[in-house]
Amino acid sequence: MFFAIAAIDLVVGLMMGSYKGILRRGYWLETKAVAKHAIIVTVCVIAYLFAMKESSNYSRVVIFAFPIISICVLYIGRILLKKWLSKHRGPASGKRAILLIGGKKNYREIVEAFTSNPYSEFHVMGIGIIDAKENEIPNYHGFPVFCGESAIEDFAQLNWVDEALFSIPTELPLPDKMIKNFGIMGITIHIKLARVADDSSNQIVEKLEGYTVLSTSINMVSAGQLIFKRTMDICGGLVGMLLTGIIFIFVAPIIYIKSPGPIFFSQIRVGKNGRKFRFYKFRSMNVNAEEQKKELMGQNEMSGLMFKMEDDPRVFPVGRFMRKFSIDELPQFWNILKGDMSLVGTRPPTEEEFAGYEARHRARLGIKPGLTGMWQVSGRSDITDFEEVVQLDTYYITNWSLALDIKILFKTIQVVVTGKGSK
């Protein structure tokens, strides 16, 4: 019965969108939302008991007390959640990193709208003022200010930005080129409805801290799809960590004997929309591999912002076997459990690679990086042109679906077992 109630609660939450906009609801609206959720769950539970012919096995008092207890506990839980979120204002706490873009006339008003709500779902990363001269306004209320279109685009391209709001005064022209470039980068775009670009795709109208906006993104998915994908990641991550633990028992002593030093290799990588995180692998190269890489750049076989080299001298013999069958990638299941990565996505670039990205390259970061993806199952190291990698990743993001993820996972198993295309 416990599992039945948990499943019913999850389905009702997804169908009703019970947690969507939770930070925007006041105490009274939250009370009504909680009561509605609890009553619908109770009705479904009663229907389940009758359908399974188990209603006689449970006390009527318990059944009718269930919604009352649920309302109380659920309400207290949601209020505590709101209190916690209000104290953790950074985007790392789960808030959406947003860049506010306006003019000298209205940028203060926009900032006020996004900072006045203590339960806001957004973390303001900066303010863009399109009609200001370079360095004319260095900061405002502690937020960095970027003056002019060039400075705004540079910041968005090289930093963590999930979304951007364009609220441009009517006397100023709409920065169509910037909006187009933000779309290429994979940033979700919100345009105040008084100023709408004509050639944007994937458009929806929504409310954003009191603004009615037209939102555009490279791809739009439902909350239910995202929850299902995260659930799949958690299940896969748990199984993967169990497998990693077993493999560690055999691999760790071999790595240490063949190349004394750390068993694991860790590095800062760039994830979704520029978010940085620590990335883990079993070490398959010499301890000083990163220093040696600088000397080997002239032998790079990859065209563009990635490094690939056949018979890489930094890889020790056992490391070659690990890389051929992707054993070195297993610790990334920890990144998946933490939420830094997903089972399927795009490969996260290094900070050095990211610094050289152009707008079209940044689109790769429009989704969580993955343990596997379109590039890995379409040739892996046989692909030597970075632009082709970008095309494959952009295709994946634009056409993402749960069915595509499952298809890629099955193809990944085939590729890993055969070791096809690895170096």
LINSUL-V604814 format. One record per pair of residues at least 4 apart in sequence whose ideal C-beta (glycine too) atoms are under 7 Angstrom apart, sorted by the first residue. I is the first residue (numbers start at 1). J is the second residue. D is the distance in Angstrom with one decimal. If there is no record, write none. Layout:
i = {I;I}
j = {J;J}
d = {D;D}
This chain:
i = {1;2;3;4;4;5;5;6;7;8;8;8;8;8;9;9;10;11;12;12;12;12;12;13;13;14;14;16;17;18;18;20;21;22;23;23;23;23;23;24;25;25;25;26;27;28;29;30;30;30;31;31;32;33;34;34;34;34;34;35;35;36;37;37;38;38;38;38;38;39;39;40;41;41;42;42;42;43;44;45;46;46;47;48;49;49;49;50;58;58;59;60;61;62;65;66;67;68;69;70;71;72;73;74;75;76;77;78;79;80;81;82;82;83;84;85;85;86;86;88;89;90;91;91;91;91;91;95;95;95;96;96;96;96;97;97;97;97;97;97;98;98;98;98;98;98;98;98;99;99;99;99;99;99;100;100;100;100;100;100;100;101;101;101;101;101;101;102;102;102;102;102;102;103;103;103;103;103;103;103;104;104;104;105;106;106;106;107;107;107;108;109;110;110;111;111;111;111;111;111;112;113;113;113;114;114;114;114;115;117;120;124;125;125;125;126;126;126;126;126;127;127;127;128;128;129;129;129;130;130;130;130;130;131;132;132;132;132;133;133;134;134;134;135;136;137;137;138;139;139;139;140;146;146;146;147;148;149;149;149;150;151;152;152;153;153;153;154;155;156;156;156;156;156;157;157;157;157;158;159;160;160;160;161;161;161;162;162;163;163;163;164;164;164;164;165;165;165;166;166;166;166;166;166;167;167;168;168;168;170;174;174;175;176;176;177;178;179;179;179;180;181;181;182;182;183;183;183;183;184;184;184;185;185;185;186;186;186;186;186;186;187;188;188;189;189;190;190;190;191;191;191;191;191;192;192;193;193;193;196;200;201;202;202;202;202;203;203;203;204;204;205;205;206;206;207;208;218;218;218;218;219;219;219;221;221;221;223;224;225;225;226;227;228;228;229;229;229;229;230;231;232;232;233;233;233;233;234;234;235;236;236;236;237;237;237;237;238;239;240;240;240;240;241;241;241;241;242;243;243;244;244;244;244;247;247;247;248;250;251;251;251;252;252;253;254;254;255;255;255;255;255;256;256;258;258;258;259;259;259;261;261;262;263;263;264;264;264;264;264;265;265;266;266;266;267;267;268;268;268;269;269;269;269;269;270;270;270;270;270;270;270;271;271;271;271;271;271;271;272;272;272;273;273;274;277;277;279;279;280;280;280;280;281;281;281;281;282;282;282;282;282;284;284;284;284;284;285;285;285;285;286;286;286;288;289;289;292;292;293;293;296;299;300;300;300;301;301;301;301;302;302;302;302;302;303;303;303;304;304;304;305;305;305;305;305;306;306;306;308;308;308;310;315;315;315;318;319;320;321;322;322;323;323;324;324;325;325;326;329;332;332;332;333;334;335;335;336;336;336;336;341;341;341;341;341;342;342;343;343;343;343;344;344;344;344;344;344;345;345;345;345;345;346;346;346;346;346;346;346;347;347;347;348;349;349;350;351;357;357;360;361;363;363;364;364;364;366;367;367;372;372;372;372;372;373;373;373;374;374;374;374;374;374;375;375;375;375;376;376;376;377;377;377;377;378;378;379;379;380;380;380;381;381;381;382;383;383;386;387;388;389;390;391;392;393;394;395;396;399;400;402;403;404;405;406;407;408;409;410;411;412;413;414;415;415}
j = {5;6;7;8;48;9;45;10;11;12;41;44;45;48;13;41;14;15;16;37;40;41;44;18;19;224;227;37;223;33;37;223;25;78;82;85;119;120;121;119;29;30;33;30;31;32;33;34;75;78;35;75;36;37;38;71;74;75;78;39;71;40;41;74;42;67;70;71;74;43;67;44;45;70;46;66;67;47;48;49;50;63;51;52;54;55;58;55;62;63;63;64;65;66;69;70;71;72;73;74;75;76;77;78;79;80;81;82;83;84;85;86;119;87;88;93;119;118;119;93;123;123;95;96;97;123;160;121;122;123;121;122;162;163;123;125;160;161;162;273;122;123;124;125;162;163;164;165;125;126;128;156;161;164;110;111;114;124;127;128;165;128;130;152;164;165;166;106;107;110;129;167;168;107;129;130;131;168;169;172;129;131;132;169;110;167;169;111;127;129;112;113;114;167;115;124;127;140;141;143;116;209;210;211;120;122;124;209;124;209;209;143;159;160;161;143;144;145;146;155;140;143;145;146;152;137;145;147;148;149;168;172;175;172;136;137;147;148;147;148;147;148;151;147;147;145;147;145;143;144;145;145;151;152;155;151;152;153;175;178;154;155;156;178;157;178;181;158;159;161;164;182;185;187;185;357;359;362;355;274;273;274;275;187;273;274;188;273;187;188;190;182;187;189;190;190;208;213;179;189;190;191;192;195;192;211;172;174;195;194;195;197;179;180;197;181;182;183;189;197;184;185;359;187;189;189;200;216;218;359;360;363;359;362;363;218;362;363;365;366;397;273;215;217;215;216;208;213;215;195;196;197;213;214;211;213;212;213;214;214;216;216;216;217;219;220;214;215;216;215;220;212;214;213;215;212;213;363;366;397;398;397;398;400;225;226;400;227;228;229;402;230;231;232;402;233;342;402;405;234;235;236;343;237;336;342;343;238;337;239;240;336;343;241;333;336;337;242;243;244;330;333;336;245;333;334;337;246;247;330;248;330;331;333;251;327;330;252;254;255;282;327;256;263;257;258;318;259;263;282;283;318;260;263;316;317;318;286;287;316;283;287;283;282;283;280;281;282;283;331;281;283;278;279;280;279;350;276;278;351;277;279;348;349;350;274;276;348;349;351;354;365;275;276;277;340;348;368;369;365;367;368;365;366;365;335;340;335;348;331;332;334;335;328;329;331;332;322;327;328;330;331;315;319;322;323;328;289;314;315;319;292;314;316;292;293;314;296;314;297;307;309;309;307;308;309;308;309;310;384;306;307;308;384;386;384;385;386;385;386;387;353;356;357;361;386;353;386;389;381;384;423;423;319;320;323;322;323;324;325;327;328;328;422;419;422;416;419;416;371;336;341;371;337;338;340;341;341;342;343;371;345;368;369;370;371;368;370;370;371;372;409;370;372;373;405;408;409;367;368;369;370;373;364;367;369;370;373;393;396;369;373;375;369;353;354;354;355;361;362;390;390;394;397;390;393;394;397;397;400;376;377;408;409;412;393;396;408;378;392;393;395;396;408;383;389;392;393;380;412;415;408;411;412;415;383;392;383;421;415;421;422;421;422;423;421;388;389;390;391;392;393;394;395;396;397;398;399;400;404;404;406;407;408;409;410;411;412;413;414;415;416;417;418;420;421}
d = {6.3;6.4;6.2;6.3;5.8;6.1;5.9;6.4;6.4;6.2;5.7;4.8;6.0;6.8;6.2;5.4;6.4;6.1;5.8;6.4;5.3;5.3;6.7;4.4;6.6;4.5;6.3;6.5;6.2;6.6;5.0;6.0;6.5;6.6;6.4;6.2;3.8;6.3;5.0;6.7;4.1;4.7;6.3;6.8;6.5;6.7;6.2;6.1;6.8;5.9;6.3;6.4;6.3;6.3;6.2;5.5;4.9;4.7;6.6;6.1;5.5;6.4;6.4;6.9;6.3;4.8;4.0;4.7;6.2;6.4;5.7;6.4;6.2;6.8;6.4;5.7;4.2;6.4;6.3;6.5;6.6;6.6;6.1;6.1;5.1;4.2;6.6;5.3;5.9;5.9;6.9;6.2;5.9;6.5;5.8;6.0;6.2;6.7;6.1;5.6;6.0;6.5;6.2;6.3;6.4;6.3;6.3;6.5;6.5;6.4;6.3;6.3;5.5;6.9;6.4;6.6;6.6;4.7;5.7;3.5;6.1;5.8;5.1;7.0;4.0;4.2;6.5;6.0;5.9;4.3;5.9;5.2;4.8;5.7;5.4;4.9;5.2;5.6;4.6;6.8;4.6;7.0;6.0;6.5;6.6;4.7;6.8;6.2;5.4;5.6;6.1;6.0;5.0;4.5;4.9;6.4;6.4;6.1;5.1;6.9;5.3;3.9;6.7;6.3;6.0;6.5;5.1;4.8;4.4;5.0;6.6;4.8;6.3;6.7;6.3;6.1;4.9;6.2;4.5;5.2;5.8;5.7;5.6;4.8;6.1;6.4;5.5;6.4;5.6;5.4;6.3;6.6;6.6;5.3;5.9;7.0;6.3;6.4;6.5;6.7;5.7;4.7;5.4;6.8;6.3;5.8;5.5;5.2;6.8;6.3;6.6;5.8;6.7;6.7;5.8;6.0;4.5;7.0;5.9;6.0;5.9;5.3;4.8;4.9;3.8;6.3;6.3;5.4;6.9;5.7;6.8;6.6;5.6;5.7;4.4;5.7;3.7;6.6;6.0;7.0;5.5;5.7;6.7;6.4;5.1;4.6;6.2;6.3;6.2;5.7;5.5;5.4;4.2;4.7;5.1;5.8;6.9;6.2;5.7;5.2;6.3;6.5;6.4;6.7;6.1;6.0;5.9;6.4;5.5;4.9;6.7;6.4;6.5;6.3;6.3;6.6;6.2;5.7;6.8;5.2;5.8;3.9;4.8;5.7;5.8;6.1;6.5;4.6;6.4;4.3;6.4;5.5;5.4;5.7;6.9;4.5;6.4;6.8;6.5;6.8;6.8;4.7;6.7;7.0;4.4;6.6;5.3;5.7;5.2;6.4;5.0;6.4;6.1;6.2;5.8;6.3;6.3;6.6;6.0;5.3;6.6;6.4;4.7;4.6;5.4;6.1;6.8;6.4;6.7;4.7;5.2;5.9;5.1;3.9;5.9;5.0;6.1;4.0;6.1;2.6;6.7;6.8;6.4;4.2;6.8;4.4;5.6;4.1;4.8;6.0;5.7;6.5;6.0;4.8;5.7;5.6;5.2;6.3;5.7;5.4;4.3;6.9;5.9;5.5;6.5;5.0;5.6;6.9;5.3;5.3;6.6;6.7;5.8;6.3;5.5;6.2;5.0;6.4;5.2;5.7;5.9;5.7;5.5;5.5;4.5;5.9;6.8;6.2;6.3;6.3;6.3;6.3;6.2;6.4;6.1;6.4;6.7;6.6;6.9;6.4;6.4;6.0;6.5;5.8;5.3;5.2;5.4;6.5;6.7;6.7;5.8;6.7;4.7;6.2;5.0;4.1;3.9;6.7;6.5;6.1;6.7;3.1;6.9;6.4;5.0;6.5;6.6;6.8;6.2;6.6;6.1;4.3;6.0;5.6;5.4;6.4;5.9;5.2;7.0;6.0;6.0;6.7;6.4;4.8;6.1;6.1;5.5;6.3;5.4;6.7;5.9;6.8;6.0;6.5;5.3;6.8;5.0;6.2;7.0;4.7;6.9;4.1;5.9;6.8;6.3;5.7;7.0;6.4;6.2;6.1;4.8;4.2;5.4;6.6;5.3;5.3;6.7;5.6;6.1;5.8;6.3;4.0;3.8;6.8;6.2;6.1;5.7;5.8;5.3;6.3;4.3;6.7;4.6;7.0;5.3;5.9;5.4;6.4;5.1;6.0;6.3;4.8;5.6;6.9;6.2;7.0;4.1;6.3;6.2;4.0;6.1;5.9;6.3;5.0;6.2;5.7;6.8;6.2;6.5;4.4;6.6;6.0;5.8;3.2;4.9;5.3;4.5;3.7;4.3;5.3;6.1;6.8;5.2;6.6;6.0;6.4;4.3;6.2;5.1;6.9;6.5;6.2;5.6;5.3;6.9;6.3;5.3;5.7;6.3;5.6;4.5;6.1;4.1;5.6;6.1;6.0;4.7;6.0;6.5;2.5;6.0;4.7;5.0;6.7;6.8;5.3;6.5;5.0;6.9;5.7;6.9;6.5;5.4;4.4;5.4;6.6;6.4;6.1;6.2;6.8;4.1;4.4;5.6;6.1;4.4;4.9;6.0;5.4;4.9;6.3;6.5;6.1;5.2;6.5;6.4;4.4;4.2;5.0;6.5;6.2;6.4;6.7;5.9;5.1;6.1;6.3;4.3;4.8;6.2;5.6;6.9;6.5;4.6;5.8;5.9;4.4;5.1;6.3;5.4;5.0;4.9;2.6;5.6;4.8;6.5;5.6;6.2;5.3;4.3;7.0;6.2;6.5;6.5;3.7;3.9;4.7;6.9;6.4;4.0;5.3;6.6;5.7;5.1;6.8;6.0;4.4;7.0;5.0;5.1;6.9;4.8;6.8;6.2;7.0;4.2;6.7;6.2;6.6;5.6;4.2;6.2;6.5;4.3;6.8;6.5;5.0;5.1;6.5;5.2;6.4;6.6;5.6;4.1;5.7;5.6;7.0;5.7;4.5;5.1;6.8;3.5;5.6;5.5;5.8;4.1;4.4;5.4;6.2;6.5;6.5;6.5;6.3;6.0;6.3;6.6;6.5;6.1;6.0;6.2;6.5;6.1;6.5;6.4;6.4;6.4;6.7;6.4;6.1;7.0;7.0;6.3;6.0;6.2;6.4;5.3;6.8}
